[in-house]
Amino acid sequence: MQSISSSQLPLLARYPLLPLTLLIPAAWLCASSGLDQFVADWFYALEGGRWLLRDHTLTEAILHKGGRNFSILLWLALLVSWLTVRRRTGLELLSQTLLYLLICAALSNTMVSSLKHLTHMDCPWDLVRYGGDRPLIGLFESRPAGMGAGVCWPAGHSGAGYAWVSLYFAALAIRPQWRLPALGFGLSLGLVFGISQQLRGAHFLSHDLWTVSICWALAALMYRLMLSSSVQSRHNWPLRKSVRTVGHKAGAHA
């Protein structure tokens, strides 16, 4: 099997943590600049000064409960697939890739859920500004004695979608030409779940940005541990033929 140099790999394969240089500052900026409240104010006003969509069938039953069940079913389908192929000769890379996806999804959701119960941040719907009974308290500020703990940072439900950004690295290992559609699927799922929760008053924008940062970081870390050597040794990776070719296809090397 022909080995290739790292310079011939797509940008995100060479620098898997690169997106975090944008996501983390963006999350911090949203929380510190008031952009979180600006977006939430707009949604709140759009719904008539109350969280009209909090218990709506579309946002609560379909996108929240249904979306969570969809993510669980997807994980279970991958588990069955992995159990089916893991001992088959010639399918070692597929087996490793499926295991990678299972681990990434489990780690991402576990990490996000654990942080939610450690940080005690409130949801927008808990705050006086949006009809609740609590003041806005920052992530690193002390909570008054007797105030109940919130469980709203980072965003848990969008994590059920963003956990699948790991599909980018999975596709990179077995079907490189699918890597961008695979990434688009994970990002779109997380975005839909995240916006639906913001419309319900469950999260601020920065909560979702922190969640996708966590999910991407874990996917990138596990890629380095489980798949990067296989990606670099692929014999059929499309090598760069010339600088001109790269220039014409720059968008294809993300």
C-alpha positions as CSV (number, residue, x, y, z in Angstrom):
1,M,0.0,0.0,0.0
2,Q,1.5,3.4,-1.1
3,S,2.2,5.9,1.7
4,I,1.6,9.5,1.0
5,S,3.0,12.7,2.6
6,S,0.9,14.7,5.0
7,S,1.0,17.7,2.5
8,Q,-1.1,15.6,0.1
9,L,-4.0,15.2,2.6
10,P,-7.0,17.5,2.9
11,L,-6.5,20.6,5.1
12,L,-8.7,19.2,8.0
13,A,-6.8,15.9,8.0
14,R,-3.5,17.8,8.3
15,Y,-4.8,20.2,10.9
16,P,-7.8,18.6,12.5
17,L,-8.0,21.1,15.4
18,L,-8.0,24.1,13.0
19,P,-11.8,24.7,13.3
20,L,-11.5,25.2,17.0
21,T,-9.5,28.4,16.3
22,L,-12.7,29.9,15.0
23,L,-15.3,28.1,17.1
24,I,-13.9,28.8,20.6
25,P,-13.4,32.5,20.1
26,A,-16.8,32.7,18.5
27,A,-18.4,31.0,21.5
28,W,-16.6,33.3,23.9
29,L,-17.5,36.4,21.9
30,C,-21.2,35.5,21.9
31,A,-21.3,35.0,25.6
32,S,-19.2,38.1,26.5
33,S,-20.5,40.6,24.0
34,G,-24.2,40.3,24.6
35,L,-24.8,38.5,21.2
36,D,-26.3,35.6,23.1
37,Q,-29.0,37.9,24.6
38,F,-29.4,39.7,21.3
39,V,-30.3,36.5,19.5
40,A,-32.5,35.2,22.3
41,D,-34.3,38.6,22.6
42,W,-35.1,38.4,18.9
43,F,-36.5,34.9,19.2
44,Y,-38.4,35.8,22.3
45,A,-40.0,38.9,20.7
46,L,-40.7,36.9,17.5
47,E,-42.8,34.5,19.7
48,G,-44.7,37.3,21.3
49,G,-42.8,37.8,24.5
50,R,-43.0,34.2,25.6
51,W,-41.5,30.9,24.6
52,L,-44.4,30.0,22.4
53,L,-42.5,27.1,20.8
54,R,-41.3,25.6,24.1
55,D,-44.0,22.9,24.1
56,H,-44.9,23.0,20.4
57,T,-45.2,19.6,18.7
58,L,-42.6,20.4,16.1
59,T,-39.9,21.6,18.4
60,E,-40.6,19.5,21.5
61,A,-42.0,16.2,20.2
62,I,-40.5,15.9,16.7
63,L,-37.2,17.8,16.8
64,H,-36.3,17.3,20.5
65,K,-37.6,13.8,21.5
66,G,-37.7,12.5,17.9
67,G,-34.3,13.9,17.1
68,R,-32.8,12.3,20.2
69,N,-34.4,8.9,19.3
70,F,-33.1,9.3,15.7
71,S,-29.5,9.8,17.0
72,I,-29.8,6.8,19.3
73,L,-31.2,4.6,16.5
74,L,-28.3,5.7,14.2
75,W,-25.8,4.7,16.9
76,L,-27.5,1.4,17.4
77,A,-27.5,0.7,13.6
78,L,-23.7,1.4,13.6
79,L,-23.3,-0.9,16.5
80,V,-25.0,-3.7,14.7
81,S,-22.9,-3.0,11.6
82,W,-19.7,-3.1,13.6
83,L,-20.7,-6.4,15.3
84,T,-21.4,-7.8,11.8
85,V,-18.1,-6.9,10.2
86,R,-15.6,-6.8,13.0
87,R,-14.3,-10.4,12.5
88,R,-14.5,-10.5,8.8
89,T,-11.2,-10.7,6.9
90,G,-10.6,-7.8,4.5
91,L,-13.0,-5.5,6.4
92,E,-10.6,-4.4,9.1
93,L,-10.6,-0.7,8.1
94,L,-14.4,-0.6,7.9
95,S,-14.6,-2.2,11.3
96,Q,-12.1,0.3,12.8
97,T,-14.0,3.2,11.2
98,L,-17.4,2.0,12.6
99,L,-15.8,1.6,16.0
100,Y,-14.4,5.1,15.7
101,L,-17.9,6.5,15.0
102,L,-19.4,4.6,18.0
103,I,-16.7,5.9,20.4
104,C,-16.9,9.5,19.1
105,A,-20.7,9.6,19.5
106,A,-20.6,8.1,22.9
107,L,-17.8,10.3,24.1
108,S,-19.3,13.4,22.8
109,N,-22.7,12.9,24.4
110,T,-21.2,11.7,27.7
111,M,-18.8,14.7,27.8
112,V,-21.6,17.3,27.1
113,S,-24.0,15.6,29.5
114,S,-21.4,15.6,32.3
115,L,-20.5,19.2,31.8
116,K,-24.2,20.2,31.9
117,H,-24.4,18.7,35.4
118,L,-21.1,20.3,36.6
119,T,-21.5,23.9,35.4
120,H,-25.0,24.5,36.7
121,M,-25.8,27.2,34.0
122,D,-29.4,28.3,33.6
123,C,-31.4,28.1,30.4
124,P,-32.8,31.4,28.9
125,W,-36.3,30.3,30.0
126,D,-35.1,30.3,33.6
127,L,-34.0,34.0,33.5
128,V,-36.0,37.0,34.6
129,R,-35.3,38.6,31.2
130,Y,-37.3,35.9,29.5
131,G,-40.1,35.3,32.0
132,G,-38.2,33.2,34.5
133,D,-37.2,33.9,38.1
134,R,-33.4,33.8,38.0
135,P,-30.7,36.4,37.2
136,L,-28.2,35.8,34.5
137,I,-25.1,34.3,36.1
138,G,-21.9,33.8,34.0
139,L,-20.1,30.5,33.7
140,F,-17.4,31.4,36.1
141,E,-19.5,33.5,38.5
142,S,-20.6,32.2,41.9
143,R,-24.3,31.2,42.3
144,P,-26.2,32.6,45.2
145,A,-26.8,30.2,48.1
146,G,-30.1,28.5,47.8
147,M,-30.4,28.9,44.0
148,G,-31.1,25.7,42.3
149,A,-28.6,24.3,39.8
150,G,-29.2,24.7,36.1
151,V,-28.3,22.1,33.5
152,C,-28.0,24.1,30.3
153,W,-24.4,24.5,29.4
154,P,-23.2,23.3,27.0
155,A,-26.2,22.5,24.8
156,G,-27.1,18.8,25.2
157,H,-29.6,18.2,22.4
158,S,-27.5,19.8,19.6
159,G,-24.7,17.5,20.8
160,A,-26.9,14.6,19.6
161,G,-26.4,16.0,16.1
162,Y,-22.9,17.5,16.3
163,A,-21.6,14.2,17.6
164,W,-21.8,13.1,14.0
165,V,-19.2,15.6,12.7
166,S,-17.0,12.6,13.2
167,L,-18.4,11.3,10.0
168,Y,-16.0,13.6,8.2
169,F,-13.0,11.6,9.5
170,A,-14.8,8.3,9.0
171,A,-15.4,9.1,5.3
172,L,-11.9,10.3,5.0
173,A,-10.8,6.8,5.9
174,I,-13.1,4.7,3.7
175,R,-14.6,7.0,1.1
176,P,-12.7,10.3,0.8
177,Q,-15.0,11.7,-1.8
178,W,-17.9,11.6,0.7
179,R,-16.1,13.5,3.5
180,L,-17.7,16.9,2.8
181,P,-21.3,15.6,2.5
182,A,-20.6,13.5,5.6
183,L,-19.5,16.7,7.5
184,G,-22.5,18.5,6.1
185,F,-24.8,15.9,7.6
186,G,-23.3,16.2,11.1
187,L,-23.3,20.0,11.0
188,S,-26.8,20.2,9.6
189,L,-28.2,17.8,12.2
190,G,-26.6,19.7,15.0
191,L,-27.7,23.1,13.6
192,V,-31.3,22.0,13.3
193,F,-31.4,20.5,16.8
194,G,-29.6,23.6,18.2
195,I,-31.9,26.2,16.5
196,S,-35.0,24.3,17.6
197,Q,-33.8,24.4,21.2
198,Q,-33.0,28.1,21.0
199,L,-36.5,28.7,19.7
200,R,-37.8,26.9,22.8
201,G,-35.7,29.0,25.1
202,A,-33.5,26.1,26.2
203,H,-30.1,27.5,25.1
204,F,-28.1,30.5,24.0
205,L,-26.2,30.6,20.8
206,S,-22.8,30.2,22.6
207,H,-24.1,27.0,24.3
208,D,-24.3,25.4,20.8
209,L,-21.0,26.7,19.7
210,W,-19.3,25.2,22.8
211,T,-21.0,21.9,22.0
212,V,-19.8,21.7,18.4
213,S,-16.3,22.6,19.7
214,I,-16.3,19.8,22.1
215,C,-17.7,17.3,19.6
216,W,-15.2,18.3,16.9
217,A,-12.3,18.2,19.4
218,L,-13.1,14.7,20.4
219,A,-13.6,13.6,16.8
220,A,-10.2,15.1,15.9
221,L,-8.5,13.5,18.9
222,M,-10.0,10.0,18.2
223,Y,-9.1,10.4,14.5
224,R,-5.5,10.9,15.5
225,L,-5.6,7.8,17.7
226,M,-7.6,5.5,15.5
227,L,-7.7,6.4,11.8
228,S,-4.9,8.9,10.8
229,S,-2.3,6.2,10.0
230,S,-4.8,4.4,7.8
231,V,-5.7,7.6,6.0
232,Q,-2.0,8.4,5.3
233,S,-1.4,4.9,4.0
234,R,-4.3,4.7,1.5
235,H,-3.0,3.5,-1.8
236,N,-5.9,5.1,-3.8
237,W,-5.8,8.6,-2.2
238,P,-6.0,11.2,-5.0
239,L,-2.5,12.6,-5.2
240,R,-1.9,16.2,-6.2
241,K,-0.7,16.4,-9.8
242,S,0.4,20.0,-10.0
243,V,0.0,23.3,-8.2
244,R,-2.4,24.4,-11.0
245,T,-4.6,21.4,-10.3
246,V,-4.7,22.3,-6.6
247,G,-5.5,25.8,-7.4
248,H,-8.5,24.8,-9.5
249,K,-9.7,22.4,-6.9
250,A,-8.8,24.2,-3.7
251,G,-12.4,23.9,-2.4
252,A,-12.1,20.1,-2.7
253,H,-9.3,19.8,-0.2
254,A,-11.1,20.8,3.0
